[in-house]
Amino acid sequence: MIFAGKAPSNTSTLMKFYSLLLYSLLFSFPFLCHPLPLPSYLHHTINLTHSLLAASNPSLANNC
């Protein structure tokens, strides 16, 4: 069966998620472990990413 309509794309949502993930990973390494002037949702994202990183690879997260 041929689908005539266009399937909804989550590309924009995925790009936002990966941008936040990359940003939070960059700021979770030791040389940048200091309070940053960021909105609270970014702090939550950074904290969540750091805890996931610590759970999956403790050697990378132990320095913070």
Secondary structure per residue as TSV (DSSP state, phi and psi in degrees):
chain	resnum	aa	ss	phi	psi
A	1	M	-	360.0	136.4
A	2	I	-	-93.4	129.0
A	3	F	-	-91.4	115.0
A	4	A	-	-79.4	-32.3
A	5	G	S	-82.6	166.6
A	6	K	-	-90.7	130.9
A	7	A	-	-67.2	141.5
A	8	P	-	-63.0	137.3
A	9	S	-	-104.8	135.6
A	10	N	-	-102.6	18.7
A	11	T	H	-58.7	-44.8
A	12	S	H	-62.5	-44.5
A	13	T	H	-63.9	-42.9
A	14	L	H	-64.1	-39.9
A	15	M	H	-63.6	-41.4
A	16	K	H	-63.4	-43.5
A	17	F	H	-62.0	-47.6
A	18	Y	H	-67.8	-32.3
A	19	S	H	-64.2	-46.0
A	20	L	H	-64.8	-39.3
A	21	L	H	-63.8	-46.1
A	22	L	H	-62.0	-45.4
A	23	Y	H	-59.6	-45.6
A	24	S	H	-69.7	-34.4
A	25	L	H	-65.7	-40.4
A	26	L	H	-60.9	-37.6
A	27	F	T	-93.2	11.2
A	28	S	T	-105.0	2.9
A	29	F	S	-89.9	158.2
A	30	P	G	-56.0	-38.0
A	31	F	G	-70.6	-8.8
A	32	L	G	-124.4	24.2
A	33	C	-	-87.2	78.8
A	34	H	S	-148.8	159.9
A	35	P	-	-59.8	129.9
A	36	L	-	-111.9	146.5
A	37	P	-	-76.8	75.0
A	38	L	-	-118.3	154.7
A	39	P	-	-61.4	155.0
A	40	S	H	-61.0	-34.6
A	41	Y	H	-65.5	-30.2
A	42	L	H	-73.2	-36.5
A	43	H	H	-61.2	-41.9
A	44	H	H	-63.5	-41.0
A	45	T	H	-64.6	-42.9
A	46	I	H	-63.9	-44.3
A	47	N	H	-63.4	-41.7
A	48	L	H	-64.1	-45.7
A	49	T	H	-63.6	-40.0
A	50	H	H	-64.6	-40.4
A	51	S	H	-67.8	-36.7
A	52	L	H	-66.5	-40.0
A	53	L	H	-63.6	-42.7
A	54	A	H	-63.1	-36.7
A	55	A	H	-71.3	-36.8
A	56	S	H	-88.4	-32.0
A	57	N	-	-149.0	81.9
A	58	P	H	-58.0	-29.7
A	59	S	H	-65.1	-28.0
A	60	L	H	-79.8	-28.4
A	61	A	H	-100.0	-8.0
A	62	N	T	-68.2	-22.0
A	63	N	T	-79.3	-9.9
A	64	C	-	-93.8	360.0
